[in-house]
Amino acid sequence: MTFVEPIILRGRGVRLEPLALEHEAGIAAAAADGELWKLRVTSVPEPQDTRAYIETALKMREEGSRFAFAVIDEATGRVLGSTSYHDILPAVRRVEIGWTWYARSVQRSHVNTTCKLLMMGHAFDTLQCHVVGWRTDNYNFASQKAIERLGAKKDGVIRGHALRRDGTIRDTVMYSMRSGEWPETRAQLLYLLGRHESA
């Protein structure tokens, strides 16, 4: 039995479903919304690499190290992006949330907050994780701010940690949240989403 079992998570018009080859066209279209593969600090696939991107995610799922989701608009069925549990460590009940990106047209909307609420809720409440982590490029300041807005704590920086798509070597900023911090975070995320809905 794997630690992260296939599941569909739903909330506020957003559906997270296990990433599959049938999502190839939708993933390519979402990435094209803003030509996101041109950003140095993201994992978004270039159009010709979309199938390989999905196949890699499926291989990592088989190995138990990553579980990728397609992010879907419930009303239209449109793929909005992708996000994953990764660096899954069942023995210590820890997962990280990452490989996250969204079409430019839904960035700064309720989509990311909703996805994080669903994934953190599943990790802490269903999988009974002790810790949820995040990691990001030291130059991805938008990602760092978004992670900090969730209430995650900065653990530190791993220097010279990974290759970027342009071949340069990045430092990785690490964050985490413990299960005892989740209730307060959940209340804050629900408050933020409530404000968005009433705006």
N, C-alpha and C positions, 0 to 999 in steps of 0.2 A: 504494500500500500504506500502510495506517495504522500508526502506531507501536504502539498497543495493539490487537491483534487479538482478536476474540471468543474467550473461553476459559472453561472451567469449572475452578475450583480446589476441591480437596477435602482435608479433613483432620479427624480427631477428631470425626467425626459431623456436620461442618458442610460445606455446599456453597455456593460462590459461583457463581452463574450470571448471565449478562447480564440485566439488568432489562428486562422486556417488559410489554406491556399485559396479558398473561395473569396477571401478578402483582398486578393492581389490588386484588382482594378481600383477598389475603394481606397486602399492604402496609397497607391500611386497618385490618385486624384487629390487626396488629402495633403500629401507631400508637395504636390504641384501648387497648392494654394499658399503662395508665398515663397515658392522655390526653396523650401527649408533645407535642402541638402547643401545649399551654398553657405550655411552657417558653419563656422569652424568648430563650434563647441557642442554640436548635437550628433545624434546617431541616426538621423533621418536618411533613408536610402535614396540614392539617385534613381530616376525612373527605370533604367535598365537593370537595376540591382534589386528591384522590389521582390521578385520571386525568391532570390537567394536570401534576402533579409528574412522572409517568412520561414524558409526552409531551415535557416540557422536557428531561429527561435524554436521551431518544432524539435530540432535535434537537441537543443538545450533542455527542452521540456522532458524529452525522453530520458536525458541524463539526470534530471531532477534538480538542475541548477537555476532554471529560469522558467517562469510561466507567464507567457505574453497574452495580452488581451487586445482585441480591436475595440475601439471606443466608437459607439454607434449612436446616432440621433434616433431615438425611438419613433418619432413622428414620421421621419422621411426614410429611414433605413440607411442614410448616408454615413459613411465612415468618416469620423472626425480626427482620428489619430490612433495612437497606440500607447500602451503603458504595460509595465511588467512587474511581477515579483521576481527578484533575482538574488543571487548569493544566498540561496535558501539553505539554512542550517537547522535541520530538524532536531538534532541532539540538544541544541541550546535554545530552540524555539525562537529563532530569529529569521526575519526576511528583510530584504531591502526593497524599496520601491524606486524604479527607475526605467531607463530606456523610454522615457516619457516625452511625447511631442504631440502637438495638435496643429491642425490647419490654421493658418494665420487668421482666418475669418472668425474663429471661435476662441482665439487667445484673448485673455482678459475678460472672459465671460464666466458664467457659473460652472463651465464644464470641468476645469481642472479641480476646483474646490470640491465639486460633486464626486469626481473620480477618487480623489484622496480620501474623502469621507467614506466612500464605499470600500475602498481597499484597506484602509486602516481599521475600519469596523470589522471587516472579515478577518484581518490578521489578528487583532486583539481579542475579539469576541468569539469567533468561531475556531480559529486555529490555536487560540490561547498562546499567542506569541508573548514572550517577555520583552522583546525589543523589536522595533521597526527602524530600519536605517535608510539613509539616502547618501548618495555621493554625487558630486558634480565637478565640472571643470573649474579651475580657479579663476578663469576669465568669464565664466557664465554667471555674471552678476544677477541677471534676472532670475535664474534658477535658485541662486543662493537666497535671494530675498523671498521668493515664493516658499522655499523650505522653512525659512525662519518664521514666516507668517503663520505656518502651521503650528508653531510652538516647539519645533525640534531644536535640540541643543547641538551646538557645534563641538564635535569631538576633537577636531584637529585637521592638519593638512599632511597628506602623504606626498612627499616631493618626488618628482621624476617617476610618476606612477604608471602612466599609460600613454599610448600613442594617439594623437588626434588624426583625423582623416587627411590632413595636409602633411603628415609625417613628423610634425613637431611633437615634443614630449611634454605632457601636461602634468601639473600638480593637481591632486584630487582633494577636494574639501569634503570631509566626512561629517555626517550629522546622524543623530539618533533620537528616538523617543522610547521611554520605558512604559510598560503597561500601566503603572500607577499614574502617569501623566495623561493618559488617554481620555478619561472622563472630562477633564477640563478642556482639552483640545476639541473633543467632540462638541461640547457646548458652544465653544467659540466658532467652530465651522458652521454649525446650525444657525447661529446668530448671523454670521456673515451671509449665508445663503438666504435667510429670511429677509435681510435688508435688501439683497439683490432682487428678490421677488416682489418686494413692495415698492421698489424704485420706479 
